[in-house]
Amino acid sequence: ISSALAALSENLGFSLYVIDDRPEFANNLRFPNAISTIVSSYDSGLNHVPISKNTFIVVATRGHRFDDMATEAAVRSPAGYVGLVGSQRKSLLIFEELFRKGIPDERIRAVRTPVGLNLGGRTPHEIAMSIMAEILMCHLGGDGKPMQMPERLLTKAKTKALGYVPRR
């Protein structure tokens, strides 16, 4: 998911920072377009990244223990968006731990998990697309609903095309 997400984020003009505690995963060969690849523990890696309310953080680590640390660091930051890859069950366990640690309710409720819009995707690329769709929705102020032609406009077009004069 991370590799697919990185490619999409670059194509959409986002600056990418990668944090992993393993140098074989956080490196320029794997993420050549990242502003920075940071080899650090998940609880302190964000200290090396400029974060503001306009920052979007996606937590996608290799295990529950690391998701705990990374999500806690993300919600303690000023980032305007925090998304967590994972099941509702895993997320609930992480939320319980965050509540125990005194993280404010509004920060925990703001975490997007399972992250992404429900596009029905299953592959890493499909999941990455749903995550970037949600990030774009938040960034651009969209609502995530389909942009379908309103019925009233379809009726108007049909009326005009067929020469009907609607009764009032």
Secondary structure, 3 states (H helix, E strand, C coil): CHHHHHHHHHHCCCCCEEEECCCCCCCCCCCCCCCEEEECCCCCHHHHCCCCCCCEEEECCCCHHHHHHHHHHHHHCCCCEEEECCCHHHHHHHHHHHHHCCCCHHHHHCCECCCCCCCCCCCHHHHHHHHHHHHHHHHHCCCCCCCCCCHHHHHHHHHHHHCCCCCC
